[in-house]
């Protein structure tokens, strides 16, 4: 590792201790500059690195000038390979786990390994860093969302994909984040356009890389945007389905407003709202919000 990087990483780590255990290390999703100094420091300290693909991880370590024993641990062998990691931890070693890109155990392998390590009583330490899910959310601008849900990759079969998206269409209060591969993204956006044409969607392509592209539009416009440039179907995609904005509160008519005002002068807020709803027939939610405003609590 170049001395200046090693020194900067050690200085950033400061006096923090790194005892034996599993270090779950986030790695770049495209731009190597996104590797944190703490990740560099930890990768330099550990006794071995378990990884999704030894070729990918060897390239990353070579870039840093590091040479560590590698343990292949991927979706096909995660549970059996975890035993090799447990053997090292039992000897008091420090082991890092990295997936090919991004934060392990978020769509990528790693969750079963972490569960096995915790069950054996060993320490698990997150080394935070890049996540394509969070990166896409940060530029989606979905101000109406009450939270978000990550749902992974869409089903590859058309019928299953339609059913899956129909369920997602009912999740109106939150941002919904999903992944798609370049060879299937056209089919996905066509189905989105059919099933929820007015829903806003952010398409984030090649995040952090040279040809990164982020666009937000109505789902009905997504197929046309994708087809307008052949290059837009290249690279990995993260899609954010935006929350559906809550309709504005129904305005109260003068009679309902007067009824509510009179009742609030004599009764507790909830009782006044209930009676005003029964008397006026106005929506309870609208009366409740207006009552809060009149009481100065909105």
N, C-alpha and C positions, 0 to 999 in steps of 0.2 A: 504494500500500500504506500502511495506517495507520502512522505513524511509529513507534509503540511496538512493532509487530510487526516492522518492518524492523530496528529497533535490537536487539530481542531475538534475531532470527535472526543478525544480524551478530556479536553478542556470543557466541552459542553456537558459531558457526563459528570464532571466534578467529582465529589466524594461519594456519590451514590454507589452502594454496594450491589454486586451482581452475584448472589449465591447460586449454588447448584439448583438446577431446575430446567424446565422447558421454557424457552423464549419464543413467543409467537411473533414473528417479525414481518411487518408489512414492507413490501418491495415496490419499486416503481411499476406503473402500468404502461409506461412508454418512455417517459423522459427520465433518464438516469439521475438528473439533478434533483429529482424529487425524493431520492433516498435520504432519510434523515441522518443527522450526525450520530444520534443515539443508535440507530440501526447499524451504522458502520462500526461503532465502538463495540456493540454486542457481537456482531459477526466476527470481529477480531478476537474476542475473548473466549468464545465457546470452543468446546472440545470437538464437536461434530455438528454438521448441518443436515437435518432431515429435509427432504425437498420433494416437490411434485415431479420434477423432471431434472435429473442430474445434469443433463447437457445445458439446460437454461441456467441453472444455478451455478454451474462451473464457469459459465461465461461471466456472470455477475461477479463472482469471487475473483476471477482473473482480472477483471476491470479494476478491482480494489487492491490487487496484489496479494490476495489471501489464498491460502491452500489449506483446506480442511477436509477431513474424511466426510464423505457424503452417504446418506442413507436414503434410498429411493422409497418414498411413501406417497402413494397416489390413490385415486379412487378405487382401483382394482385390488390393492393390497394393503389398504390403510390399517385394517385391524391386525393383520399378521405382522406387518412391519412395525407396528407400535410396540411389539414385544422387544424388538432390538433397541428401540429408544428407551424403554423401561429398564433394560439391562444396564445401559449407560448411566441413567439417572440413579439407579441403585448403587452404582460405584461412586457416586458423588460428583458426576460430571455435569457440565452445562451443555445443553443441546438447543440449537435453534431450529425452528421449523419455518420454512418459507414455501409459498406456492409459486407458480410461475410469474404471477403479477398481482399486485394489490394485497389486500388483507386476507390471510388464510381463514378458512372456515366460513367465509361469506360467499356462498356459491361454490368456492373452491374446497378441496379436501382440507382436513384439519380438525373438524369437530370431534370425530371419533377418537383421534389421537389425544386431544385435550381431555376428553372424558376419561380415557384410560389412565392418563397421567394423574388426574385428580383423584380417581378411584384408588390409585396406588399410594396416595398420600404425598405426592410430590408437588412442588410449587410450579404454577404456570404464570408467566409474566407477559402481558401484552406490550409489544413495542409498536406503538401506534404509527400510522403513516397513511399512505395513499389508499383511498377507496373510491372506485369508479361510481359507486352508488351515491356517496356523499358529494363527490365532485359534480355529478350531473344535477343533483338537487340544488347545489349552490348557484347554478346558473339557469335554473328553470324559472325562477321568479314566481313561484306558485304561492302568492300571498294569501289565498283563501284557505289553504290547507290547515287542518288541525293537527297534522302529524304526517307520517309516511309509512308505507308498507313496502318491503322488498319481496318480490315474488319469483325471482330467478328467470329462467328461460321459458318462453312460451312452448306449448306442445308442438311437435313437428307435423302431426297429422291435421288436416284441414278441419275435420269435424270436431276433434278434441279442442283445437285452437278456438273455434267459434264458441263452444260451450264455456271454455276457460275465460275468454274475454267477456262473455255475457255476465259471468259472475263478477269480474272486475268492474264492469260498468255500474254495478250497484254500490260500489265503494265510492261514495260521492264526497265524503268529508275530508279525505286525505289524499296526498300524492301517492301514486302507485308506481314503483320503479321496477322495470323489467329489462332483461338482456335479450339480445338477438344476434345471431351470426349473420355475416354478410350475404350468404347464399339463401337465407330465408327471410330477410328483412322485407323484401317486396311483398311477399305473401302476407306477412304480419300487418303491414300498414294498409293493405287492401282490405283485410278483415276488419281492422280498426275503423276504416272509413265507412264500411257497411254497418257495423254494429253500434258505433257511437260517433256519428259524423260531426257533431257540434262540440265534442269534448276537445279541449286544448291539450296538445301533446308536445313535449320537447324531445327532439331527436338529437342525441349527442354522439358524434362519430369520431373515432380515433382520439379520444380524450388524452390530452397532454402531449400528443405527437405533432409532427410538423404540419400535417394536413388536417388537424382538428377542425371540426365544424359543429356548430350548435345552432339549432333553429327551433322556434316555437310557433306553432300554427294550429289551425283546426284540423282534426283528424281527417276530415274530408279532403283537405289539401295536401296531405302527406304523400299519397301515391304520386301525384303530379310533381311535387318537389323532388322526390327521389328519382323519378324517370327523367327529369330535365337534364341530368348530368350523370353519365355512366360512372364517374368516379365516386359518386355519392353512395354507391352500393358496396364500396370497398371498406374494409376495416370492421372492427367490432362496434356494436351499437349498444348504447344505454338509452332507454326511453322512459320518460316521466309522463304518466297520465295525470293531468292536473285535477285538483278538486273542483267540484261543481259549486260555483258561488251560490250562497244562500240568497233566495229572493229577498228584496227589501221588505221591511215590516209593513203590513197593510195599514194605511192611514185610517184613523178613527173619524167617524162623522161627529158633528157637533153634539148630537144627543148623547152618544156614548161617552164622549169626553166630559160632558156636564154631569152625567150619572156617576162616572168614576170619581170626579172631583168632589162631589157631595158626599159620597160614601167614604172616601179617604179622610174627610174631615171628622168622621165619627167612629171609624172602625180600623182595626189593624189591616195592613196592606193585603195580605192573602185573602182575608175575609171580604174586603172591599172588592178585590178583583173577581172573586167567585160570584158575588152578588151582581156586580156590573155585567159579567158575562151572561148570567141568567136573564137579567132585565133587558139588556140591549141587543143580545145576540151577536155582538162583535167578537172577533177571535180572541181567545184567552191570552195567547202569547203577546198580541199587540197591546191588550189592556195592561198586562203585567209590565211590559217594557215602558209603557207610558206612565204607569203608577210609580215605577222606580225613578223616572225623570222628574215627576212632580214632587217626589219626596227628596230629590237631590241625591239619589243613590245610584243613578245610571253612570 
